[in-house]
Amino acid sequence: MEYGGKLEIWDIASGEKLYSVHPYEESVTGLKVINGTIFSCSAEGVISVHKLQEDKIICYFVSENIRSENNGHLTQRYIRGFDVRDGLIYYGDDGTNVKVLDWRKGLVHKLINHSEDFGITDSLSCHGNIMVSSAYSLDNGAGYVNVRYLPEETYMTTLDDEDTGRILSLSYAESGNKDIVITAGTQLKVWISNTEQR
C-alpha cells in the first residue's frame, strides 16, 4: 500500500486527478510551483525538481549527489522548511544551518542559523529581498527568527523576545513602511518593525 511521497496534479473544476508520480519513500514536507516547475522536498531529506511536459511529470533533478561548495560534510536530514528564489533552494532541517542549494550545479553552501551547538530550522520564507528563518535551540528550548537580506544572504537581525517557544511556521509581509513577521508554533506572534529604522 502506498502512503506518502506522491506528487499529484488535480483538475480543480472536475476534481479529477490528472498526473501522479511517487518520487519519495517518505512524506512530502514542502512544495512550491514556480512557472510550471515543481520544487518539492521530503522527510527523508531529498529535494527534487519536476516539470509538467507533454502530459507527463518529468524529473529534472534529485538531490542524491549534491555536494558542499567547500567539500565539507553534508548530512541528509528531515527537511522541515524550504523556499525557492532566483533558482536557489533555501532549506532548513534538523541541523543548525540553513542550506542553500544551487540545484543546476548540485552545490550547497550553508548559512549559520543558530548560535548554539544543537538546533532545528523548522520554517523559512523568502519574500522580495528578505529571507526569514526560524531557529529552535535544543540546548535551552528557545525559538527565534533570523532575518537576512537577499540575494547577498547578509545577516540583518534576530527577532527574539526570550519568551518564544518552537516556531513551526512563519511568514513575512510588508505593509506600508512596516515589516511584519507572523510566527506560529507553541504561540502565535506578530513581529512588526518600521522599515525607516531598519
Helices and strands as residue ranges (DSSP letters): E 7-10, E 17-21, E 28-34, E 37-42, E 47-53, E 56-62, G 63-65, E 67-68, E 79-85, E 88-93, E 97-102, E 107-112, E 119-120, E 124-127, E 130-137, E 143-149, E 154-159, E 167-175, E 178-185, E 188-194, G 195-197
